[in-house]
Amino acid sequence: MNHIKLVPVSLGLALAVVGGASALAIGILLRLFMNGKPVVAAVGQMYIGFNPSFFSSIIGGLLGFVGAFIAGIIIAWLYNMFNVLLETLR
């Protein structure tokens, strides 16, 4: 049986765009509406120094991009390795 193989860089970039844009949007929305202290505390646990400011939102977006890119590469690599493993067991 043929299994689809994921391209790690493509999945990494797709997740990176979503992760980076999400972190940027969270920072900007928190800055505009000036509330959501629990959200700032939670995001600040993932991205050191995150606070609701424009500059911090850009840094958070970049960190979100990098983190999601690395996660996407690892997920695609694991997926491909499990496909190879399952193919050899058949």
Residue pairs with C-beta under 8 A, 6 or more apart in sequence:
1 87
1 90
3 83
3 86
3 87
5 80
5 83
6 76
6 79
6 80
7 76
8 72
8 73
8 76
8 77
8 80
9 73
10 76
11 72
11 73
11 75
11 76
12 68
12 69
12 70
12 71
12 72
12 73
12 76
13 69
13 72
14 72
15 68
15 69
15 71
15 72
15 75
16 64
16 65
16 66
16 68
16 69
16 72
17 65
18 68
19 64
19 65
19 67
19 68
19 69
19 71
20 61
20 62
20 64
20 65
20 68
21 61
21 64
22 64
23 43
23 47
23 57
23 60
23 61
23 63
23 64
23 65
24 57
24 58
24 60
24 61
24 64
26 39
26 43
26 57
26 60
27 43
27 50
27 52
27 53
27 54
27 56
27 57
27 58
27 60
27 61
28 54
28 57
30 36
30 39
30 40
30 52
31 52
31 53
31 54
31 57
34 52
36 52
40 50
40 51
40 52
43 50
43 60
44 50
44 51
46 63
46 67
47 59
47 60
47 63
47 64
49 56
49 59
50 56
50 59
50 60
